[in-house]
Amino acid sequence: MLRQIPDDRGKEDLATYFQYYLQALGATPNGHPARAHRLDVLGGIYVEKYELDGDVADLQTATQCFQDMVNATTLKQPERASRLQKLGVAYLRQHQRLGHMKHLQLSLDCFQEALDLTPEDHPDRGYRMCQLGVARCEKFKGNGSMDDLSAAIRLLETSIKTTPESHPDYVYQVYNLAVAYGDAYDKTSDLNLLDASIENYQKALQMTPNKETERARQLQNLGCSYQSRYERRGALSDLEIAIDYYCKARDITSRDSPEWPEQLQHIGVGYHAAFDRGLKIEDINMAINMYQEALDLTPLDDRRLPQRQGTIGRGYYERHRLAGDMADLDTAIRWHKIALDTTRDMTHRSYILECLGAEYQMRYKRLEHMSDLEEATRKSQEALDETPDRDSNRARRIHYVATCFHLRYKRTNESSNLKNALKYLHDALNYLDSTPIDRFPPGKMLLDIYTEAQNWSKAYEVASVVVSLVPLLVSASLDNSDKQFILVALAEIAGLACDGAAVALLAEVKSYEAIALLELGRGVLIGTLSDLKVDISDLEQKHPELAEKYTRLRDQLDEPVASHLDHLGTVKRANRRHSAGRELESLIESIRELPGFGRFLLAPLESEVRGASLHGPIVIINVSVFRCDALILQDDQIRVLPLPGLRMEDIKGHAASLNARSISSKLLEWIWYAFARDILNDLGFVGNVPDMWPRVWWIPTGPLSKFPIHAAGFHFREVKETVCDRVVSSYSSSIRALIRGRQQPDAIEAKAALLVAMRDTPSHPNLPFAAKEVGILDKFCKSHAITPIEPSRKKERVLSYLRDCKVFHFAGHGMAHHQNPLLSQLLLEDWETDPLTVEDLLAMNIYKQSPLLAYLSACNTGRISDGNFIDESVHLINAFQLVGFRHVLGTLWEVRDEICVGMAEMVYGGMAEEGISNDSICRGLHRATREFRDRWVYMKDPARNVSCGQAAKGGVEGGEACLLATSMRSCNLETARDPRDVVALEDEEDIEAAKSLGWAPYVHYGI
């Protein structure tokens, strides 16, 4: 490595040394024994001058000094190898600054000769091998050849093995190996290489004193690696770590350093990535400002100039995409055209061509000038042609070319353009060396083309691949918020699985294949968490060491997000989660190789899916713009019931404003006519059955998930045509969730009921009936030897008792978060400072305890407001079920305070009468629902007075009529109090609606 200026020597001392050695060299004739040494020293001073001022002329003069030094050294002199090494470094630095390949080749020649002259046991052999590896890395950057990069990595790995850690050049070798691994990752997308890069960067950084000038470059490159990991995996913590490293590198770099522009550039890159995540205009504005400042400080002969021109162009392009200003798009094109003219780096050139292709394509979409589409096609094709095989960027670039051909087809209607578009889209989708996130968009576009053409067989083939990519977009190592962001950021994921299932049915494949697509592409976030909470008792018995390792890794990934971590704590947590996730993926593959564990954590087989119906019929209602169907599992069989009366536009119309204000008898009648009646008739449930009530598990999909299927029907007819008068209804988010719930271990006999009554909630209306509701459980608890526990109503205490309870009953306010379902919460006393959210619940695991029931007597506990989240089923009900509760009772929208008391009294009363079982819970809710429904009918039509005898005639179970009369007296809907929701109803009409249909929002999720 070239010598640095000692800390105790400044510019004035350097000038003195310079003049001294310049005069000394002038007085030394050619052939003099001291001339080579003086050329060596003078060359080193020129290098130091270059590092201080960045004047490339100093570097060029230094190189000439070193060249003269080598020329003055004979082949037999022992100093020749070290002098060739210095000359090679000088040529390499010229190449890194100016980008001339001739300088790189000269450096390679020098390094190779120096290495050939170095004995195997020489202490500097490792360092010289390292320099040759660095030069081969630079050659790769110019030509993109993996042969050069592979050779470089072999040289660098060998150099470290042959160099002791105490050697002064060891840290330099570790750092350059990190660089090479990072280059290899960029080329191949192999995460093992990125992990190795980060590991070596961190090792080099730990070994480098804070005062060393190399430290800023190490911090910067380590930040780049974390950003690469963020772009690949999506963990926000990685982006935050990257930005922090960029800032640390900037803070230790002086403004007059030649490296100052590079630090500004990377600060801009960090802001740019933050913009991609949050789409805040201020972030992209700041990125562009940083890019511009770095560009203004970059010399015209700097090899990094084209890269900075390209980066600022990308910034303007991204701002155009957000704000739509055509001036930004034109500026982006201008900068990328300049960068294309100046770059010598083939890898960077293909990236610039890709950017230009995208920008011309965007301008065509805005202005519809055919010349822009022609230029987009040319540039995109050039980018693809210059991208080598096995390059991870190929799928994305193939997609750009395909899009150009498809736009040409829509413009010209020439079939050859469509044929080319389809070919390229298939190539992109099936290019396995690219990441799933790059393969997904061309696959979705291909699916859209085939469905528009009604080519259902081709559409199904594509849908099978595209849907299979969705789970690959998120890894177990990600925090839940990151998983949710990825699944929502790609908005086209919402509804994809449902469309795929519809396409499968139109392609006339086996009905199970439609179910398989739904199971694969819906509930991905919940699925990754469910995999971490399954029963592994069989693995513990047969392979305890693997079970212990699985549990350890699972617990690391279940670790909640800690608040107020410093930089080091954030880095440690991010690395720990990433490593645990990668290790767990490998462990799961190993477990699947064991006898009897081949299906470990995989989706259920067809036989398992069919077998799930032996407990009672399961009805999946798939909704899509293509068709709507009921996929019915009954008696170990699967059949499809088309639902021609159910249309997506009608569903979305009703779902748009679905809440207590919009629920009416007309909506319940529409549900009945659109699909519920036909499904029940197909199941054979065609009349009232007051004795043995059959159970049905409903799995609605898409926006239909918001609807109260259990409440559908004509409730005012003499012979009621309703769901609740024919079957007992339960819900599930998927068949897999139902199967997993039934596979839970036998319950550990917990003897506690955790009771939380939130009469007074900060900043919300009082709920005077909450305490009365919880009081109802005293009798139930005494009759079942259960100890009621009412802890302080704060998050930490509630969660601590939740782990060991049998029943959890919450009576209070609930909040469904409109933008982020993970933030939906039950409101406790400390909700404003430490809320009890879905995120907190998902971090728990009480699967082994297998608690019986979570009764969430609050508003909106099963509600999802944003349509982008609808397939993920992230809500409070599902969260409680996922952590281990076998049954959860909750609500789809707002409920009134006093109604909650009557519902709870009937549910627990039914459980007390029938005994605690999986059936008694849902039957208790069913009985309560029907009784309140009958009361609602009576209130709407007093002429239909329901006496005890008449209640039985109308379908109410004989022994329930007196309970109905009692409930009518004890729970007066006309005086029902505030809703258990954070949003108050606004007028009398809204309040009346909420009162009258107070029985309809209650739902049961469970086995």
GISUL-V885042 format. One record per backbone hydrogen bond with DSSP energy under -1.0 kcal/mol. NH is the residue of the N-H (numbers start at 1). CO is the residue of the C=O. Records with the same first field share a line. If there is no record, write none. Layout:
BEGIN
NH=CO / CO
END
This chain:
BEGIN
9=6
14=10
15=11
16=12
17=13
18=14
19=15
20=16
21=17
22=18
23=19
24=20
25=21
26=22
27=23
28=25
32=29
35=32
38=34
39=35
40=36
41=37
42=38
43=39
44=40
45=41
46=42
47=43
48=44
49=45
50=46
51=47
52=48
53=49
54=50
58=55
60=56
61=57
62=58
63=59
64=60
65=61
66=62
67=63
68=64
69=65
70=66
71=67
72=68
73=70
80=77
83=79
84=80
85=81
86=82
87=83
88=84
89=85
90=86
91=87
92=88
93=89
94=90
95=91
96=92
97=93
98=94
99=95
104=100
105=101
106=102
107=103
108=104
109=105
110=106
111=107
112=108
113=109
114=110
115=111
116=112
117=113
118=115
122=119
125=122
128=124
129=125
130=126
131=127
132=128
133=129
134=130
135=131
136=132
137=133
138=134
139=135
140=136
141=137
142=138
143=139
144=140
149=145
150=146
151=147
152=148
153=149
154=150
155=151
156=152
157=153
158=154
159=155
160=156
161=157
162=158
163=160
167=164
170=167
173=169
174=170
175=171
176=172
177=173
178=174
179=175
180=176
181=177
182=178
183=179
184=180
185=181
186=182
187=183
188=184
189=185
193=190
194=190
195=191
196=192
197=193
198=194
199=195
200=196
201=197
202=198
203=199
204=200
205=201
206=202
207=203
212=209
215=212
218=214
219=215
220=216
221=217
222=218
223=219
224=220
225=221
226=222
227=223
228=224
229=225
230=226
231=227
232=228
233=229
234=230
238=235
239=235
240=236
241=237
242=238
243=239
244=240
245=241
246=242
247=243
248=244
249=245
250=246
251=247
252=248
253=250
257=254
260=257
263=259
264=260
265=261
266=262
267=263
268=264
269=265
270=266
271=267
272=268
273=269
274=270
275=271
276=272
277=273
278=274
279=275
283=280
284=280
285=281
286=282
287=283
288=284
289=285
290=286
291=287
292=288
293=289
294=290
295=291
296=292
297=293
298=295
302=299
303=97
305=302
308=304
309=305
310=306
311=307
312=308
313=309
314=310
315=311
316=312
317=313
318=314
319=315
320=316
321=317
322=318
323=319
324=320
329=325
330=326
331=327
332=328
333=329
334=330
335=331
336=332
337=333
338=334
339=335
340=336
341=337
342=338
343=339
346=142
349=345
350=346
351=347
352=348
353=349
354=350
355=351
356=352
357=353
358=354
359=355
360=356
361=357
362=358
363=359
364=360
365=361
366=362
367=363
368=364
372=369
373=369
374=370
375=371
376=372
377=373
378=374
379=375
380=376
381=377
382=378
383=379
384=380
385=381
386=382
387=384
391=388
392=187
394=391
397=393
398=394
399=395
400=396
401=397
402=398
403=399
404=400
405=401
406=402
407=403
408=404
409=405
410=406
411=407
412=408
413=409
418=414
419=415
420=416
421=417
422=418
423=419
424=420
425=421
426=422
427=423
428=424
429=425
430=426
431=428
432=430
434=431
438=435
439=435
440=436
443=439
444=440
445=441
446=442
447=443
448=444
449=445
450=446
451=447
452=448
453=449
455=450
456=454
459=455
460=456
461=457
462=458
463=459
464=460
465=461
466=462
467=463
468=464
473=470
478=475
483=479
484=480
485=481
486=482
487=483
488=484
489=485
490=486
491=489
493=490
494=491
496=493
499=495
500=496
501=497
502=498
503=499
504=500
505=501
506=502
507=503
509=504
513=510
515=511
516=512
517=513
518=514
519=515
520=516
521=517
522=518
523=871
527=523
528=524
529=525
530=526
531=527
533=530
540=536
541=537
542=538
543=539
547=543
548=544
549=545
550=546
551=547
552=548
553=549
554=550
555=551
556=552
557=553
558=554
570=566
571=567
572=568
573=569
574=570
575=571
576=572
577=573
578=574
579=575
580=576
581=577
582=578
583=579
584=580
585=581
586=582
587=583
588=584
589=585
590=586
591=587
592=588
594=591
597=594
600=597
602=599
609=605
610=606
611=607
612=608
613=610
614=611
616=613
618=633
619=697
620=631
621=699
622=629
629=622
630=641
631=620
632=639
633=618
634=637
637=634
639=632
641=630
643=628
646=643
651=647
652=648
653=649
654=650
655=651
656=652
658=655
663=659
668=664
669=665
670=666
671=667
672=668
673=669
674=670
675=671
676=671
677=672
679=675
680=676
681=677
682=678
683=679
685=680
686=684
693=691
696=728
697=617
698=730
699=619
701=621
704=701
705=702
706=703
707=704
709=707
711=708
712=709
713=668
714=721
721=714
723=712
726=723
727=723
728=694
730=696
731=1004
732=698
738=734
739=735
740=736
741=737
742=738
743=739
744=741
748=849
750=748
753=787
754=807
755=789
756=809
758=811
759=757
764=761
767=759
770=767
773=769
774=770
775=771
777=774
778=775
781=777
782=778
783=779
785=782
786=781
787=751
789=753
794=792
798=794
799=795
800=796
801=797
802=798
804=801
806=752
807=752
808=853
809=754
810=855
811=756
812=857
814=980
815=825
823=820
824=821
825=815
826=836
827=813
829=793
831=828
833=830
834=830
838=824
839=822
841=837
842=838
844=841
846=883
850=846
852=806
853=806
854=887
855=808
856=889
857=810 / 855
858=856
859=980
860=893
862=891
863=860
869=866
872=869
875=873
877=861
879=875
880=876
881=877
882=878
883=879
885=880
886=851
887=852
888=1005
889=854
890=1003
892=1001
897=978
900=896
902=898
903=899
904=900
905=901
906=902
907=903
908=904
909=905
910=906
911=907
912=908
913=909
914=910
915=911
921=917
923=919
924=920
925=921
926=922
927=923
928=924
929=925
930=926
931=927
932=928
933=929
934=930
935=931
936=932
937=933
938=934
939=935
940=936
941=937
944=941
951=947
952=948
953=949
954=950
955=952
956=951
960=957
964=960
965=961
966=962
967=963
968=964
969=965
970=966
971=967
975=972
976=973
980=895
981=979
991=987
992=988
993=989
994=990
995=991
996=992
997=993
998=995
1000=997
1003=890
1005=888
1006=731
1007=886
END
